[in-house]
Amino acid sequence: MTKNSEIRLLGTVASPYVNRVQFVCNLKSIDYEFVAENLACKSELLLTSNPIHKKVPVLLHANESPTCESLVIIQYLEEIKPDVHPIFPSAPAERANNRFWAHYIDNQFFPLYEKLRITQGKERKEAIKQEIIEGSIVLEEAFVKTSKGKAYFGGDDVGFLDVVLGCFLSWTYFVEKENKFKIFDEVRTPRLVEWTKRIWSHEAIKSVIPTNEIISEFYMMLQKYRPLGA
């Protein structure tokens, strides 16, 4: 991350949505200045840059208008630097398929983590755990089809869906530990278990994945502030 860069990223280190933008910046060797936000006391810069949702991440690029929402930012980064580690498939049908699964991950799968956090009662929590497990099996099937037998969703190297799902790994491990169950399991989701090991050790993400301690602190803050950003 370069200070005084023409690109600034407003975010918080514990947000998976911010992490995915950092992941893509690293993949594409894009220098940026990280501007840390306190979501309990948002800066005027954040509020004016994202007046609709007032959430992170927000990308500020030179004199351009602010770009908000992580998936929109990723597509923007792909367009301004398309020749360095392209993350989208070249075929239109495959790009559409990637966007479908990104929507599933962001709007159906990961929200179950938050649902589990705020739900009271053992039986109801167990029901949500089962929903998460069923979702992980769906993602295992998606990985098998999308990767076509290769190491990543993107094939031989990290692609769009690897970024979208990979940014949630720290939170996945945290949720597993807090709730004493496995989300990605060697029996149910063997391909994704191997995939998580590859993503976890990838040079482009190692420096931006939050530690368990950072997530734990953020988790405590979520008792008062719920949205993670998008």
JORAMO-V310152 format. One record per residue. N is the residue number from 0. SS is DSSP state (H for helix, E for strand, - for the rest). D_LAST is the distance of its C-alpha to the last C-alpha in Angstrom with 1 decimal. Layout:
n = <N | N>
ss = <SS | SS>
d_last = <D_LAST | D_LAST>
//
This chain:
n = <0 | 1 | 2 | 3 | 4 | 5 | 6 | 7 | 8 | 9 | 10 | 11 | 12 | 13 | 14 | 15 | 16 | 17 | 18 | 19 | 20 | 21 | 22 | 23 | 24 | 25 | 26 | 27 | 28 | 29 | 30 | 31 | 32 | 33 | 34 | 35 | 36 | 37 | 38 | 39 | 40 | 41 | 42 | 43 | 44 | 45 | 46 | 47 | 48 | 49 | 50 | 51 | 52 | 53 | 54 | 55 | 56 | 57 | 58 | 59 | 60 | 61 | 62 | 63 | 64 | 65 | 66 | 67 | 68 | 69 | 70 | 71 | 72 | 73 | 74 | 75 | 76 | 77 | 78 | 79 | 80 | 81 | 82 | 83 | 84 | 85 | 86 | 87 | 88 | 89 | 90 | 91 | 92 | 93 | 94 | 95 | 96 | 97 | 98 | 99 | 100 | 101 | 102 | 103 | 104 | 105 | 106 | 107 | 108 | 109 | 110 | 111 | 112 | 113 | 114 | 115 | 116 | 117 | 118 | 119 | 120 | 121 | 122 | 123 | 124 | 125 | 126 | 127 | 128 | 129 | 130 | 131 | 132 | 133 | 134 | 135 | 136 | 137 | 138 | 139 | 140 | 141 | 142 | 143 | 144 | 145 | 146 | 147 | 148 | 149 | 150 | 151 | 152 | 153 | 154 | 155 | 156 | 157 | 158 | 159 | 160 | 161 | 162 | 163 | 164 | 165 | 166 | 167 | 168 | 169 | 170 | 171 | 172 | 173 | 174 | 175 | 176 | 177 | 178 | 179 | 180 | 181 | 182 | 183 | 184 | 185 | 186 | 187 | 188 | 189 | 190 | 191 | 192 | 193 | 194 | 195 | 196 | 197 | 198 | 199 | 200 | 201 | 202 | 203 | 204 | 205 | 206 | 207 | 208 | 209 | 210 | 211 | 212 | 213 | 214 | 215 | 216 | 217 | 218 | 219 | 220 | 221 | 222 | 223 | 224 | 225 | 226 | 227 | 228 | 229>
ss = <- | - | - | - | - | - | E | E | E | E | E | - | - | - | - | H | H | H | H | H | H | H | H | H | H | H | H | - | - | - | - | - | E | E | E | E | - | - | - | - | - | - | - | H | H | H | H | H | H | - | - | - | - | - | - | - | - | E | E | E | E | - | - | - | - | - | E | E | - | H | H | H | H | H | H | H | H | H | H | H | - | - | - | - | - | - | - | - | - | - | - | H | H | H | H | H | H | H | H | H | H | H | H | H | H | H | H | H | H | - | H | H | H | H | H | H | H | H | - | - | - | H | H | H | H | H | H | H | H | H | H | H | H | H | H | H | H | H | H | H | H | H | H | H | H | H | H | - | - | - | - | E | - | - | E | - | - | - | - | H | H | H | H | H | H | H | - | - | H | H | H | H | H | H | H | H | H | H | H | - | - | - | - | - | - | - | - | - | - | H | H | H | H | H | H | H | H | H | H | H | - | - | H | H | H | H | - | - | - | - | - | H | H | H | H | H | H | H | H | H | H | - | - | - | - | - | - | - | - | ->
d_last = <21.2 | 23.6 | 24.1 | 24.9 | 23.2 | 22.5 | 18.8 | 16.8 | 13.4 | 12.1 | 10.5 | 11.7 | 13.5 | 12.4 | 8.7 | 8.5 | 5.5 | 7.9 | 10.7 | 10.2 | 10.6 | 13.5 | 14.9 | 15.3 | 16.8 | 19.2 | 20.1 | 20.9 | 22.6 | 20.7 | 21.5 | 19.1 | 19.2 | 16.7 | 16.4 | 15.7 | 14.2 | 15.5 | 13.0 | 16.2 | 17.7 | 15.4 | 17.3 | 18.7 | 17.3 | 13.6 | 14.8 | 16.7 | 14.3 | 11.5 | 14.0 | 12.4 | 9.2 | 10.2 | 7.0 | 6.5 | 6.8 | 9.5 | 12.3 | 15.8 | 18.5 | 22.0 | 22.9 | 20.3 | 17.9 | 14.5 | 11.9 | 8.3 | 5.2 | 5.7 | 8.1 | 9.8 | 10.3 | 11.8 | 14.0 | 15.1 | 16.1 | 18.0 | 19.8 | 20.9 | 22.1 | 23.0 | 26.0 | 24.6 | 23.2 | 22.0 | 19.3 | 19.6 | 22.8 | 25.5 | 26.5 | 24.7 | 25.0 | 23.4 | 20.4 | 20.1 | 20.3 | 17.6 | 15.2 | 16.5 | 15.8 | 12.3 | 11.8 | 13.8 | 12.1 | 8.6 | 10.4 | 13.6 | 14.0 | 11.4 | 11.3 | 15.0 | 14.6 | 13.5 | 16.2 | 18.7 | 18.0 | 18.8 | 21.6 | 25.1 | 28.1 | 29.1 | 29.6 | 26.4 | 24.5 | 26.6 | 25.7 | 22.0 | 22.9 | 24.8 | 21.9 | 19.9 | 23.0 | 23.5 | 20.0 | 20.8 | 24.0 | 22.3 | 20.3 | 23.6 | 25.2 | 22.4 | 22.9 | 26.6 | 26.6 | 24.0 | 25.4 | 29.0 | 30.5 | 29.0 | 27.0 | 23.4 | 21.4 | 22.2 | 25.8 | 27.6 | 24.7 | 20.9 | 19.2 | 15.9 | 15.6 | 16.8 | 13.9 | 11.3 | 13.3 | 14.8 | 11.9 | 12.3 | 16.0 | 16.4 | 14.7 | 16.9 | 19.9 | 19.2 | 18.9 | 22.0 | 23.9 | 23.1 | 24.0 | 26.7 | 26.0 | 24.9 | 22.0 | 23.1 | 26.9 | 29.7 | 31.5 | 28.8 | 26.4 | 28.6 | 27.1 | 23.6 | 25.3 | 26.9 | 23.7 | 21.9 | 24.8 | 24.6 | 20.9 | 21.5 | 24.4 | 23.0 | 23.7 | 20.5 | 18.3 | 20.9 | 20.4 | 16.6 | 16.4 | 16.6 | 19.8 | 20.5 | 21.7 | 18.5 | 16.5 | 19.4 | 19.3 | 15.6 | 16.4 | 19.2 | 17.2 | 15.0 | 18.3 | 18.0 | 14.3 | 12.1 | 8.3 | 6.7 | 3.8 | 0.0>
//
